[in-house]
Every structure is written in C-alpha cells, then in structure tokens.
Amino acid sequence: MEEESSLIIEESNEEEKEEVKEEESDSETPKKSTVSAKKLAKQKNIQQKKAIKDNLVKIMDKVDKDIKDISKNLQIKNIIKLDAMVSDQVSLAIYESIEFYKPKTLYLNQLNIFDNRQIYTDTSLASYIKEDPVFIKEQQLKNLDNIKQQLLYELEILKNG
C-alpha cells in the first residue's frame, strides 16, 4: 500500500508539473510597461494555483477509484495534500533580516534620571524578615515539627529495639 501511495504521489507531482506547463500562456509580454508585466505575473500565478487545485481534485478522484479501503484512502489523501501544501509553501527566510518595528525616538536629548540613594539605610530584607511575626511563628512551628519527628523516630527504635 505504501508503494502504491508513493507511486500515486509521484504521478500526481508529474501531472501537476505537466499541467502547469500546459496552462502557461505563450503570449509575449509587452516591454512597454512594468505594470502590465506585473499583471501578467499575477495572472500566471493565479492560473498555476488553479491548475494545481484542479489537478489535486483529479488525483483525489483517482485515489477514490483505485483504493477502496477507507483508512488507506484517507492516509494516501492526507499524504498527497501534505505534499501539495509543502510544495506551495512560500519561504519566509526573506523576512529574517527585515525589522518588524522600525525604531522611533520619541524624546530627543532626554536626561538619564536615576537615583541610587538608599531611602532606608538601616533596614534590609533579611532584618525585616527576622522581625516579622508570621515568619517567627512559622519558624517555631517548623522547630516543633522537627522535635516531634525526632521523638517519633526514637519511639519507633525503642519499640522495635
């Protein structure tokens, strides 16, 4: 089944390339204006996309005719669709070097204001925590819990002795 799906995918890619080549117009582009050249390029892109979509529909119909097992049918269709999505994907690598936001200076010649004076010179976080009543109570509870655990351990040793 995997070989069949790979063959169908290869056939679909070949058919897409053939149809895209067939659908391209053979008319010469006038060199008088760049606007008309841009319009023709857009038209070619649209025609290529339509050809790929039409080709994809034909391939899906062919898969439906050839493969009757529903699970294999869905697997192959998913593979074909993923392959079509990857081949049509536009590369975003050109946007790596472009800035997302252009920097804008709002305030020119502004002074750098920073005050590094200490407001409370005799108080620090450690000294404040030592005097905090909640912290003191928590420490007492931890000490009592440690003593309790030690006594329970000693009782267990005496029982099993």
Secondary structure, 3 states (H helix, E strand, C coil): CHHHHHHHHHHHHHHHHHHHHHHCCCCCCCCCCHHHHHHHHHHHHHHHHHHHHHHHHHHHHHHHHHCCCHHHHHHHHHHHHHHHHHHHCCCCHHHCCCCCCCCCCCCCCCCCCCCCCCCCCCCCHHHHHHHCHHHHHHHHHHHHHHHHHHHHHHHHHHHHC
